[in-house]
Amino acid sequence: MARIEKGVGGVAVRILAVVLILIGLVPPIGGSFSYLLAGLGLVASGVMLWRLRLLGAWVHIAYALPER
């Protein structure tokens, strides 16, 4: 499985991962079931990015494409 390089880039990816996880954990106030699924997608992407797995970026892309 592809991994993201450690170092400065790895630190930046982990910061992004924390932001995605926090946004995904915000409860969807007055939202629908799709907001819950979107939050789960953000958390899953953030966790994979925290582990420096490239799959986390692909999950985020798959989550973002249908919104267009």
Secondary structure, 3 states (H helix, E strand, C coil): CCECCCCHHHHHHHHHHHHHHHHHHCCCCCCCHHHHHHHHHHHHHHHHHHCCECHHHHHHHHHHHHHC
